[in-house]
Amino acid sequence: MDAHLRHGATLGSDKGYDVHDFVEQLKRRGIRPHIARHTQGRRSAIDGRTARGKGYAISQQVRERIEQGFGWVKTIGDLRKLPLVGLSHVRAWATWNFAAYNLIRMGGIGEWWNPSPT
C-alpha cells in the first residue's frame, strides 16, 4: 500500500474504467475499486462480492448525485455548447451554473420548494 493512502481508500469511477488491468492495479495499491460495472456483452472486472458490499452501493448513489449536477449544467446551463470563448469566460459561466444548481439542490433538501428532477 502507498504511504500517502489511508487504510480503506476507495476510487469511484464510471464503467469505462471497468477494465481488469486497472482494477488489479488498484487492488495492488490497496485501493478498493468502486467502479460502475460494465455488464453489456462482457465480463466485469468488479467481482460480485465487491458489488454486493454496502460501501459500493453508497459509492454508486453518491456518484449518481454528482452526475446529476453535471447533467443539469450541460442541459439547463448551456454548458454543452457554450457560446463563449476564453478560459475566464468559461470559468465564470461554469461557476455561475454550479452555484445556481447548488441553490436548487439546497432548496429541495431544505424543502423550501420541490425542484424538478434533472
N, C-alpha and C positions, 0 to 999 in steps of 0.2 A: 504494500500500500504506500502511496506517495506521502511524504512527510507533511505536506500542506493540506491534505484532505482530512476531514473529520470522519470519525467512525460512523458508518451508516449513510455515507454520502450517496445521493441518487442523481440520475440525469434523466430528465424527461425530454422526449422529442417526438416528432411525427413519424408516420410509418415509413417514410423514405429512408430512415436510419435503421430500419429493422433488417440488418444485414449481419450474417453470422460472424464475420471478421470483426466488425465494430463492437458487437455485443461481447465477444470474447475479450477484446482489449479492455473494455470497461471492467469486466469481471476480474481480469488480472490486476488491474489497478485498485481493486477494492470498491468499485462504484457499482451500485445496483442500477441496472437499466430499467427505466420506466418509460419505455418506448412503445408507442401505439403499435399494435400487432398488425402485420400485413397478412391477411388471410385469403386474398383472392388469387388463386392459381399457384401459390407456392407455400412452402412451409415457413412459419415464422421462426425467427431466431430467439424469440421470447418464449420460454417454456411455459406450460400450463400452470406449474406451481407458482411461478412468479406472477403470472396474470391473475391468479386467484387471490393473491395477497391483498390485505386491507390497504396497505400503503400504496400499492399500484393503483387501486381503484380511486383513492383520493387524488393521486397524482393526475390521473386522466380527467377527473372532474375539474381540477384547478386549471389544467391545460385547456379544457374546453372554454372556461370562463375567459382566459387570456385571448383565445382565438376569436371570441365574440367581439371583443374590443377592436381587434384589427379588421374584422369583417365590417363592423359598423363604420369605422373611419374610411374604409375603402368605398362603401356604397353611399352612406349618408354624407360623409365628409368630403367626398370627391377626391380622395387620395389615389384612386385607381388611375385616373387620367388627369393629373394635376396640371392646370394651365399656367403654372408659374415656373420661372427659371431662376436658378441661383440657390445656393445652399441656405443662405439666410432666409429667403422667402419660403422655401420648402420647410425648413425647420420651424419657422413661425407658424405656418399653416398646420403642420403636424401637431405642434404643441397646443394650439388653439382647439383642434379637433379632439385630442385626447382629454383636454380639460373639460370640454363640453360633454364628452362621453362619461367621464368620471362624475360630473354633476347629475347626469341622468341616472347612472347606477346608484349614486348615493340617495337620490330621491326615491328610487324603487326600494332600496334597502331600508331606508327610514320610513317607508310607507307614506311619503308626502304625496305621491301620485303613483299611478300604475303605468310605468313606461311600456311602450310597445316592444315586443321581442324583436331581436335582430334577425 
